[in-house]
Amino acid sequence: MTQSFDPLHLARGRSWRNRFMLAPLTNTQSHLDGTLSDEEIEWLVARARGGFGLVMTAAAYVAPSGKAWAGQLGISGDEHLPGLERLATALWEHGAVSSVQLHHGGKRADAAVSGVPLVSAFDEPAKGARALSPGEIEQVVADFAAAARRAEQAGFDGAEIHGAHGYLLTQFLEPRNARDDGWGGDYAGRTRIVREVIAAIRAGTGPDFQLGMRLSPERHGLVLDEMVTLAGEVMAAGELDYLDMSLWDVRKQPHEEIDRVRYELLLDAFTALERHATRLGVAGAIASAADVRWSLDQGVDYVVVGKGAMVDHAFATHAIADEDYTAPAFPVGRDHLRREFLGERFVDYFSRGWPHLVAD
């Protein structure tokens, strides 16, 4: 039986000291130019001190056109390097493997923040977004690769490609992407950008650089069968070290009734896949040591913890030490969040977005 405290060995780079990954949580604490603030560094370093095996940044935009909110972390230019170098060093000093999540908002970017008109895989006038040209798509691929090289230069162990939650790469995966230029239409065309981004990052980074990817299995215009196929393909190809499936709740049933006939749980669709040397993780409502054990018993290799890590920076340490551990229950007070090293901008953002989870 896999134990949460067992090290996780990957095909490349350093082993994780345990099976806990910090989720890439939006926190709006970066400066307006995308450089890291002291508050964001402290939030992340506290989770390394708290025992997480892998500490990942929030989504970092790889190009200005992809910036999706004020206070978003950037990795699109060398001006972002000093803060990233400082963060990578601190995470290493506290024993955590480190990763930057690479992101482009596409039609979900914010033109008022980025100053750049919205772009997407296809024209969507209702969203004010135009289709990228083939040359611009190739530039997006190059931007992801350049951002990964920048992460490696800064001293991070690796990076994760954000292919989930309706952002740009997901927009290419939608069946509505009817492009006829090789970047849409059939399944091969719609998934091409994922393969190109992975290949470009692998070609531009060293042999020990760990590369992961986050995928959504459904909704956001996605078809579960296609996402299961894609997950199986990218794990079999051997270029990813880990796949991070964002399920919202690890015990969730498939959204579509037709999919519930085949899969009792959404998770089952992915644990059944042959993963070769790629490690499979899941995120969604993991708030206790029991949730961790249950997830590992289903056959995943690691768990991704979000809100549980917000209310307890040492969630990993506590869950390993106490099989009956449960994170503090929501709602929690703003002072509790501050004590857990969330800066004021993060507390405000969370309070506005999820007011039912904040007591005052």
N, C-alpha and C positions, 0 to 999 in steps of 0.2 A: 504494500500500500504506500502510495506517495505521501510523504509527510511535508507539511508546510515549511518546516525548517531545513529540508534537504536542499543542498545547493542545486542550482539549475545550470547544467553545462550546455553550451550552445556550440554550433559548428565553428563560430569565429569569436575571437576576443575573450574577455574575462568571463568567468562563471559568475552568476548571481549568487549571493550568499544564502538566499532562500527563494521562496516561490511567490513573493509579493512584489507587484509593480504599482507604483503610484500612478493613478490615472492622469492623463493630460488635461488638467482642469483650467478652464478659462477663469482668469482672476483680475484682469484689467489693471494690473499693477505696474506695467512697463511705462516708461516715459512716452510722450507723444511721438518721438522719433523712433520708437521701437527698441530703444536700449533698455537694458535691465535696470530696475530700481533696487535699492537696498532692501525694500520690503519684499519684493518678489524673490530675491536671492534668499532672504531669511526664511520665507515660507517653504522653499524647496529644500534648503539645507536642514531645516528642522525635521523633515521627513527622512532624510538620510540618517540623521542622529537617531531617529525613531525606529530604525531598523529595516527600512524597505530595501529589498534586493536591487531593484531598478527604480531610479527616480527620473521621471520624464517631465520636461517642461510643458507648459501650455502650448497650444498651436502657435507656431511661429511663421509669419508670412514670408514666402520665398520671393515675392515680387510686390512692389507697391500696389499694383492693380488688384492684388488678392487680399489686401488688408480689410478685415471685416468688422473691427470695432476699435474705438479709442482705447488706448492702453494695451493694445495687443503687442506681444513680443515680436521682434523682427529678426530675420537672419538673411536679409536680402542684400546687405552691403557690409563692407569691412568696418564701417562705423559701429556695427553691432558686436564686433569681436572682443573688445576689452571686457565688457560685462560678462559675455559668454565664457571667456577664459577664466574669469574670477569664479564664476559659478561652477564650472567643470572641476577646477582645482579643489574647491570646498567640498563638493560631493565625493570626490576621490578620497579626500582626507578622512571622511566619515564612513568609508567602506562601501559606498553605493556605486553600482554601475550606473552610468549616466546616458541620457538620450535626449535629443531635441525632436519634437514633433514638427514635421514639415507640412505646410498648409497653404492652400490658395482658396479663397472664398468663392471665386467665380461670381455667379449671379447673387450669391449670398454675401458678397463683400459689401462695403458701405462707401459709396462714391463720395459722400460728404466728408468722410474721414480720410480716404485715400487721395481724393482729388482726381481720380481716374474713372472714366465711364465704365459701367459694369460689362463684363464679358462672360460668355458661357460656351458650352459645347454647341449650342444651337440658338438661333434667334428666339427671344422670348420677350416680345414687346410689353406684355403685362408687367414684367419685372424690370423693364428698362434696360435689358441686356441684349447685346448683339453677339453673334457667333464669332468665335475666333477664326482667323484665317489659318490655312495649313502652316504658313510660316510662323504665325504667332503660337500655334500649338507646339511646334518644335522649340520655340523659345521658352515656353512653359516647362517642357521637359528639361531644357538646359538650366532653367532657374532652379528646379528641384535638385539637379545634380550639383550646381554651384553651391547651393545652401548646404547640402550634405558635406561637401568638401570644406566649407566654412566651419561646420560643426566639428569635423575631424581636426581641422587646424586649431580650433579653440581648445581641444583636449577632451571632447566628449567621446565616450566609447562607441556611440552609434547614433542612429536617427530612426524615426518612425515616419512613414509616409501616411498622411491623413487621407484615406480614401472612403470616409464615412460621412454620415449626417447631412447629406445633401450639398456638400461643398463641391468644388470644381471637378475633381476626379469622379465623384459620384454622378455628376451631371452628364458626363460622357457615358456612364454605364446605363443610364435610363433608356428603355425601349423607345422613348420619344426622340432620341438622338438619331435622326434619319439621314445624317450626312452621307453623301455618296462619293467622298474623296478618300476613303480608306480609314477615316477616323470616326465612323459611325455606321449606321445601317444594321448589319447583322451582328451577332455576338462577337465575332472576331474583330470587327471594326470598332465596336463600342468599348471593348476591353483593351484595345491596342495601347492606349495611353498608359495604362497601368504597367504593361510589360515594358514599354519604352522607358518609363521613369525608373523602374527597378534596374533595368540594364544600364542606363546612363549613370546612375549612382554607383553601381558596382564597378563600372569602368573607370570612374573618377576617384574612387577611394581605395584605401589600402586593404590588404588581405585579412586584417583583424577587425575591421570596422563592422559593427553589428548593425544589421538592417532589419527593421520590422515594418509592418503595415497594419493599419486599423481599417476594418471594413464594417459596414452595416449590412445585416442580412436581408432586410426587408424595409418596406415603406420608402419614403423619398423617391418614389417611382421605380423602385427595384423589384426584381422578380426573384423569389427565394431560390428556385432551381438554378438560375444563372449564377447567383452568388455562391451557392454550394459548389458549382462547377469551377468558378473562378478561384475560390479558396483552395480547392483540391489541386488546381493547376499551379498556383503560385507556391504551394508547399512542395509539390513534386519537383518543381524546377530547380530547387536548391539554392536560389539566390537570396531568399529571405531567411533570416535566423529565427524570427518569431512572427506569428500572426495574432493580432489582437482583435477579437470579435466583440463589438459593442452591442450588447443585447438589451440594455436598459434594465432587465431583470433576468438573472441567470435561470430562474425557474419559469420563465415566460413561455406560453404556448405560441405557435406561429399565428400571425395576424389573420391570414386568410384561411377560411374553412377548408379549402381543398388541400392545404398543406398540413392541416391538423390530422388528416386521415393517415398521412405517412409518418409524421413525427409527433410524438407525444409532447416533447419539449423542443423549442427552437434549438437549444444546445445540441440535441441529438443529431441534427443534420450535419454538424461539424466534427463532433467527437468520433463519428463513424468513418471519417476520411482517413486515408493513408497520408501521414504527415512527413514521412521520410525523416530528415534531420531537422525540420522546422518545428519549433515549439509552439503549441497552441494555448492561448490564454483567453479568458472571458471576463467581461465587465458587466456589472448590473446588480445593484442592491445587495452587495456583499457587506454585511455590517457586524459579523460575529465570527468567532473561531469555528462555530458549527457551519456557517455558510461557506467558509474556506474549505473545511473538510469535505462537505457535501460536493462542492465543485470539483475538487481534486479526485474524489471518488467516482465522479462521472467520467473521468479520463482526461481532463485538461492538464496541462503542464504547469500552469501558474494562474494566479488570479490578479485582477486589476481592481484596485480599491479607490473610490472617489470620495463620496460624502463621508464615509467612515474615517477616511484620512483627514478630512477637514476638522472633524470634531475630536480627533485624537491623533496628534502627530506621531505617536508611538504605537499606532494600531498594529503594525507588524510585530513588534516586540511583545506586546500584550497578548496578541492572539497565539503566538508561539508558546508563551509561558503558561497560559491558562486556557485549558480546553473549554471552559465555560464562559470565556470572555465575550462580552457584547459591548459595542461602542456606545457612548452616550446617545440617548434617544433624542430625536428631533421632536418638537422645536427646542433650540438652545438659545441662550441669550447672546447678545453682541459681545458682552465681556468674555463669555466662554470662547468665542471665536478668536478674540484678540489674544487670549491666553494661549491659544493653539497656533499663534504666530501668523494669523491672517492680518494683513495690513488694513488700514481704514478703507482704502478703495475696494479691496476684496470684500470686506464686510458689507459695504454699501451696495456693491454689485449683487452679492448674494441675497441681501435683504430685499432689494427691489425685485429681483427675478423670482425668488421663492419665499415670499413673505410668510407663508404658512409654516416655514421651517425655522423662522427666527422669532424668538419669544418677545423681544422688545426692540 
